[in-house]
Amino acid sequence: MKKILLATAILFSTAAAFAQAGTAIKETGKATAETAKQAKENVEAAATKQPKKTMHKAKAKVHKASAAHHRAAAKAAAKEVGK
């Protein structure tokens, strides 16, 4: 009986760790995607003239902020793995 209880406890604790790791991986992927979008907007801003240049730079700033948010969420989720 103790072995079954121990096995069940281990199963539930590893499931929670995998869930947290999944969150960290997902947020890291989102941050990478936003960083790529930021780079794309910066390249488009360099290749165009006003007023579209300003629009591309503004979009790049939005993507940069979003990437920072996702990076922070991924870091927080990574700290929770294994707790």
N, C-alpha and C positions, 0 to 999 in steps of 0.2 A: 504494500500500500504506500509506503514511504517513497519507493522508487517511482511509482506512478505520479505521486504528488510533486516530487522533485522534477520529473520530466515535464510535467505540465507547467510548472513555474518557469523552467528554462525556456520552454517554447514561447510563453507569453512575453518574457523579457526580450528574447531575440526578435520577436515580431515587432515590438515597439522600437527596437534599435533600427531594424530595417526600414520602418516607416519614417523615422527621423532622417536616416541616411537618404531615403528617396526624396524627401523634402529638400535636403541640402543639395542634392544632385540637380533637382529640377530648378531651383533658384540659381544655381551656378550656370546652368544652360541658358536661362533667361538673361542673366547678366552678360553672358558672352554674346548673345544675339543682339542685345541693346548696344553693346560696344561696337559690333559690326555695323549696325545701322548708323551709329554716330560717325564712324569712319566713312561710310558711304555718303552721308550728308556733307561731311567736310570736303570730300572729293568733288561732289556736285557744286558746292559753293565756290571752290577754287576754279571750276571750269565755266561758271556762268557769270553774268554781269548783273548789276543792280537792276531791279529790286529783288530778283529771285535769289541773289546771293545772301541777302539778309534773311530771307525765309529759310534757306537751307541751314544757315548758321543757328537760327532759332530752333529748328528741328533737332540739330545736333546737340544743343544744350539740353533739350528735353530728353533725348536718348541717353545722354551722359548722366542726368539726374536719375533716370529710371534704372540704369545699370548700377549706379551706386546703391540705390534702394535694394535691388535684388542681391547685390553682393553682401550687404549687411544682413539681409534675411538668411542667406546661405550660411554666413558665418555664425549667426545665432542658432540656426538649426544644427550646424556641425557641433556646436558646443553641447547641445542637448543629446547627441548620440551617445548611448551607453549609460545614461543616467537612469 
